[in-house]
Structure formats: C-alpha cells, structure tokens
Amino acid sequence: MWSLADGFITREQPWRTVKTDPVAAERTLAMCLHALRLGAAFAAPFIPDAAAAVWHFLGQKGTVQGVAPTAALAGSLERVDAPWVLEGAPPMFEKITPEVCKQLSGHFAGQ
C-alpha cells in the first residue's frame, strides 16, 4: 500500500502541478493524506506506536487502535473537509547505523 501511495505522489508531482493546476495538486495532496490515514489504520495492529504517531500527526481525533480501515475511508478521498494542520513529525523509527546493522546481522545469524 505504501508503495502505491509513493508511486502516486511521484507520478502526480503536486510540487509541479500546483503552479499550473492548483486544484489537481490539492486533490493529489488530499489523496496522500487519506492514504496516510488509511495506512495508519491498517498498520495499528502491527506497529501500534508508529500508527498512533501518524494518526496524531494527521490531527485525527481519538486513537487509531480499533479504527476499522473502512471507517478510515469514510468521506471523499479527493478533498479534506477541514483544514489539517500538519506539524513537524519526529522520526518514527531509530536510524540503523552500519555498526548496529552489523551487530544485528551477527545476532540474527546465530553467531
């Protein structure tokens, strides 16, 4: 799902279309916001902390735990009904350095 969303935004290039077709750029960004919201709903059982961080970053009410993906799809996907205020999100996952990668490789290789 994330690959599809990434391919969509790459293909639509809202950073370029905003200059020639602001309505299309707005629609693209709305679809991306909805994809993030839907992704958080799907990911919640597997990576609950990251899903909760995305949900909070998107300014969604309540918690993402227990939200059915079909409920996350409610409403028009081509617009955002209320302004979503997006604030800078902190990194959601710790960066894995080459040293940590080597250590983990050894650990999981049974050494």
DRENPA-3360 file (N, C-alpha, C; in nm, 2 decimals, always signed):
BEGIN
1 = MWSLADGF = +0.08/-0.12/+0.00/+0.00/+0.00/+0.00/+0.09/+0.13/+0.00 ~ +0.20/+0.12/+0.08/+0.28/+0.24/+0.09/+0.35/+0.26/-0.05 ~ +0.39/+0.16/-0.12/+0.45/+0.17/-0.25/+0.35/+0.23/-0.35 ~ +0.23/+0.19/-0.34/+0.13/+0.25/-0.43/+0.11/+0.40/-0.40 ~ +0.11/+0.44/-0.28/+0.09/+0.58/-0.24/+0.21/+0.66/-0.29 ~ +0.33/+0.60/-0.26/+0.46/+0.67/-0.31/+0.46/+0.69/-0.46 ~ +0.42/+0.58/-0.53/+0.42/+0.59/-0.68/+0.32/+0.69/-0.72 ~ +0.20/+0.70/-0.65/+0.10/+0.80/-0.69/+0.15/+0.94/-0.68;
9 = ITREQPWR = +0.21/+0.98/-0.56/+0.26/+1.11/-0.54/+0.38/+1.15/-0.64 ~ +0.46/+1.05/-0.66/+0.57/+1.07/-0.76/+0.52/+1.09/-0.90 ~ +0.42/+1.02/-0.94/+0.36/+1.03/-1.07/+0.29/+1.17/-1.09 ~ +0.21/+1.20/-0.98/+0.13/+1.32/-0.99/+0.21/+1.45/-0.97 ~ +0.32/+1.45/-0.90/+0.41/+1.56/-0.88/+0.33/+1.69/-0.84 ~ +0.27/+1.69/-0.72/+0.19/+1.81/-0.68/+0.28/+1.93/-0.67 ~ +0.41/+1.92/-0.64/+0.50/+2.03/-0.63/+0.52/+2.10/-0.76 ~ +0.49/+2.03/-0.87/+0.49/+2.10/-1.00/+0.35/+2.14/-1.05;
17 = TVKTDPVA = +0.25/+2.05/-1.03/+0.12/+2.08/-1.08/+0.06/+2.20/-1.00 ~ +0.11/+2.23/-0.88/+0.05/+2.34/-0.81/+0.06/+2.47/-0.89 ~ +0.16/+2.48/-0.97/+0.19/+2.60/-1.05/+0.09/+2.61/-1.17 ~ +0.05/+2.50/-1.22/-0.03/+2.50/-1.34/-0.18/+2.46/-1.32 ~ -0.20/+2.38/-1.22/-0.33/+2.33/-1.19/-0.35/+2.31/-1.04 ~ -0.37/+2.42/-0.96/-0.37/+2.41/-0.81/-0.48/+2.31/-0.76 ~ -0.59/+2.30/-0.84/-0.70/+2.21/-0.79/-0.65/+2.07/-0.80 ~ -0.58/+2.03/-0.91/-0.53/+1.90/-0.92/-0.42/+1.87/-0.81;
25 = AERTLAMC = -0.34/+1.97/-0.78/-0.24/+1.95/-0.68/-0.31/+1.93/-0.54 ~ -0.41/+2.01/-0.52/-0.49/+1.99/-0.39/-0.55/+1.85/-0.38 ~ -0.61/+1.80/-0.49/-0.67/+1.67/-0.49/-0.56/+1.56/-0.47 ~ -0.44/+1.58/-0.53/-0.34/+1.48/-0.50/-0.29/+1.48/-0.36 ~ -0.28/+1.60/-0.30/-0.23/+1.60/-0.16/-0.34/+1.55/-0.07 ~ -0.47/+1.57/-0.10/-0.58/+1.52/-0.02/-0.57/+1.36/-0.02 ~ -0.55/+1.31/-0.14/-0.54/+1.16/-0.16/-0.43/+1.11/-0.08 ~ -0.31/+1.18/-0.07/-0.20/+1.14/+0.00/-0.23/+1.14/+0.15;
33 = LHALRLGA = -0.30/+1.24/+0.20/-0.33/+1.25/+0.34/-0.42/+1.13/+0.38 ~ -0.52/+1.10/+0.29/-0.61/+0.99/+0.32/-0.53/+0.86/+0.31 ~ -0.44/+0.85/+0.23/-0.36/+0.72/+0.22/-0.28/+0.71/+0.35 ~ -0.23/+0.81/+0.41/-0.16/+0.81/+0.53/-0.25/+0.76/+0.65 ~ -0.37/+0.82/+0.65/-0.47/+0.79/+0.75/-0.51/+0.64/+0.74 ~ -0.53/+0.60/+0.62/-0.57/+0.46/+0.59/-0.46/+0.36/+0.63 ~ -0.33/+0.40/+0.59/-0.22/+0.32/+0.63/-0.20/+0.31/+0.78 ~ -0.23/+0.42/+0.85/-0.22/+0.41/+1.00/-0.32/+0.31/+1.05;
41 = AFAAPFIP = -0.44/+0.31/+1.00/-0.55/+0.22/+1.04/-0.51/+0.08/+1.02 ~ -0.45/+0.05/+0.90/-0.41/-0.09/+0.87/-0.29/-0.13/+0.95 ~ -0.20/-0.04/+0.98/-0.08/-0.07/+1.05/-0.09/-0.08/+1.20 ~ -0.20/-0.03/+1.26/-0.21/-0.02/+1.40/-0.20/-0.16/+1.47 ~ -0.25/-0.27/+1.42/-0.23/-0.39/+1.49/-0.08/-0.44/+1.49 ~ -0.01/-0.40/+1.40/+0.13/-0.45/+1.38/+0.24/-0.36/+1.43 ~ +0.22/-0.23/+1.41/+0.32/-0.13/+1.46/+0.24/-0.02/+1.53 ~ +0.18/-0.05/+1.65/+0.09/+0.04/+1.71/+0.15/+0.18/+1.75;
49 = DAAAAVWH = +0.27/+0.19/+1.79/+0.33/+0.32/+1.83/+0.34/+0.40/+1.70 ~ +0.40/+0.35/+1.59/+0.41/+0.42/+1.47/+0.28/+0.47/+1.41 ~ +0.18/+0.38/+1.41/+0.05/+0.41/+1.36/-0.01/+0.52/+1.44 ~ +0.00/+0.51/+1.58/-0.05/+0.62/+1.66/+0.02/+0.75/+1.63 ~ +0.15/+0.75/+1.61/+0.22/+0.87/+1.58/+0.17/+0.94/+1.45 ~ +0.15/+0.85/+1.34/+0.09/+0.90/+1.22/-0.05/+0.96/+1.24 ~ -0.13/+0.89/+1.31/-0.27/+0.93/+1.34/-0.26/+1.07/+1.41 ~ -0.18/+1.08/+1.51/-0.17/+1.21/+1.58/-0.11/+1.32/+1.49;
57 = FLGQKGTV = -0.01/+1.29/+1.42/+0.05/+1.39/+1.32/-0.06/+1.44/+1.23 ~ -0.15/+1.35/+1.19/-0.26/+1.39/+1.09/-0.37/+1.47/+1.16 ~ -0.36/+1.48/+1.29/-0.46/+1.56/+1.37/-0.59/+1.48/+1.38 ~ -0.59/+1.35/+1.37/-0.71/+1.27/+1.38/-0.76/+1.27/+1.53 ~ -0.89/+1.26/+1.55/-0.94/+1.25/+1.68/-0.94/+1.11/+1.73 ~ -0.93/+1.10/+1.87/-0.92/+0.97/+1.93/-0.79/+0.90/+1.90 ~ -0.80/+0.77/+1.91/-0.68/+0.68/+1.89/-0.71/+0.60/+1.76 ~ -0.60/+0.55/+1.70/-0.61/+0.47/+1.58/-0.64/+0.33/+1.62;
65 = QGVAPTAA = -0.61/+0.28/+1.74/-0.64/+0.15/+1.78/-0.79/+0.12/+1.77 ~ -0.82/+0.02/+1.70/-0.96/-0.02/+1.69/-1.03/+0.05/+1.58 ~ -0.97/+0.14/+1.50/-1.03/+0.20/+1.39/-1.03/+0.10/+1.27 ~ -1.15/+0.07/+1.22/-1.16/-0.02/+1.11/-1.11/+0.06/+0.98 ~ -1.03/-0.01/+0.90/-0.98/+0.06/+0.77/-1.10/+0.12/+0.69 ~ -1.21/+0.05/+0.69/-1.33/+0.10/+0.62/-1.38/+0.24/+0.68 ~ -1.37/+0.25/+0.81/-1.40/+0.38/+0.87/-1.30/+0.49/+0.84 ~ -1.18/+0.45/+0.82/-1.08/+0.55/+0.78/-1.10/+0.60/+0.64;
73 = LAGSLERV = -1.18/+0.52/+0.56/-1.21/+0.56/+0.42/-1.33/+0.65/+0.41 ~ -1.40/+0.67/+0.52/-1.52/+0.75/+0.51/-1.50/+0.89/+0.46 ~ -1.59/+0.93/+0.38/-1.58/+1.07/+0.32/-1.51/+1.06/+0.18 ~ -1.51/+1.18/+0.13/-1.45/+1.19/-0.01/-1.30/+1.18/+0.00 ~ -1.24/+1.10/-0.09/-1.09/+1.09/-0.09/-1.03/+1.20/-0.16 ~ -1.10/+1.28/-0.23/-1.05/+1.39/-0.32/-1.04/+1.52/-0.25 ~ -1.09/+1.53/-0.13/-1.08/+1.66/-0.06/-1.06/+1.63/+0.09 ~ -1.02/+1.73/+0.16/-1.01/+1.72/+0.30/-1.11/+1.82/+0.35;
81 = DAPWVLEG = -1.21/+1.77/+0.43/-1.32/+1.86/+0.47/-1.28/+1.97/+0.56 ~ -1.19/+1.95/+0.65/-1.15/+2.05/+0.74/-1.00/+2.07/+0.72 ~ -0.95/+2.19/+0.75/-0.80/+2.20/+0.73/-0.73/+2.11/+0.83 ~ -0.63/+2.04/+0.77/-0.55/+1.95/+0.85/-0.42/+2.03/+0.88 ~ -0.39/+2.05/+1.01/-0.27/+2.12/+1.04/-0.17/+2.02/+1.07 ~ -0.07/+2.02/+0.99/+0.04/+1.92/+1.00/+0.16/+1.99/+1.06 ~ +0.20/+1.94/+1.17/+0.32/+1.99/+1.24/+0.44/+1.89/+1.22 ~ +0.55/+1.94/+1.22/+0.67/+1.86/+1.20/+0.67/+1.73/+1.29;
89 = APPMFEKI = +0.68/+1.62/+1.23/+0.67/+1.49/+1.30/+0.81/+1.45/+1.33 ~ +0.83/+1.40/+1.45/+0.97/+1.35/+1.49/+0.99/+1.22/+1.41 ~ +1.11/+1.18/+1.40/+1.14/+1.05/+1.34/+1.06/+0.94/+1.41 ~ +1.00/+0.85/+1.33/+0.92/+0.74/+1.39/+1.00/+0.62/+1.43 ~ +1.11/+0.60/+1.36/+1.19/+0.48/+1.38/+1.34/+0.53/+1.40 ~ +1.41/+0.45/+1.49/+1.55/+0.48/+1.51/+1.63/+0.45/+1.39 ~ +1.72/+0.54/+1.35/+1.81/+0.51/+1.24/+1.90/+0.40/+1.27 ~ +1.92/+0.31/+1.18/+2.01/+0.19/+1.20/+2.14/+0.23/+1.13;
97 = TPEVCKQL = +2.24/+0.24/+1.21/+2.38/+0.27/+1.16/+2.44/+0.14/+1.11 ~ +2.54/+0.16/+1.03/+2.61/+0.04/+0.98/+2.66/-0.05/+1.09 ~ +2.71/+0.01/+1.20/+2.76/-0.07/+1.32/+2.64/-0.15/+1.38 ~ +2.53/-0.09/+1.40/+2.41/-0.16/+1.45/+2.37/-0.27/+1.36 ~ +2.37/-0.24/+1.23/+2.33/-0.34/+1.13/+2.42/-0.46/+1.13 ~ +2.55/-0.44/+1.15/+2.65/-0.55/+1.16/+2.62/-0.63/+1.28 ~ +2.60/-0.56/+1.39/+2.57/-0.63/+1.52/+2.44/-0.71/+1.51 ~ +2.33/-0.66/+1.45/+2.21/-0.73/+1.44/+2.22/-0.85/+1.34;
105 = SGHFAGQ = +2.30/-0.83/+1.23/+2.32/-0.94/+1.14/+2.39/-1.06/+1.21 ~ +2.49/-1.03/+1.29/+2.56/-1.13/+1.37/+2.46/-1.20/+1.47 ~ +2.38/-1.12/+1.53/+2.29/-1.17/+1.63/+2.19/-1.26/+1.57 ~ +2.13/-1.22/+1.46/+2.02/-1.30/+1.39/+2.08/-1.41/+1.30 ~ +2.21/-1.41/+1.28/+2.27/-1.52/+1.20/+2.31/-1.64/+1.29 ~ +2.28/-1.62/+1.42/+2.31/-1.73/+1.52/+2.45/-1.73/+1.57 ~ +2.52/-1.62/+1.55/+2.66/-1.62/+1.59/+2.67/-1.56/+1.73;
% end
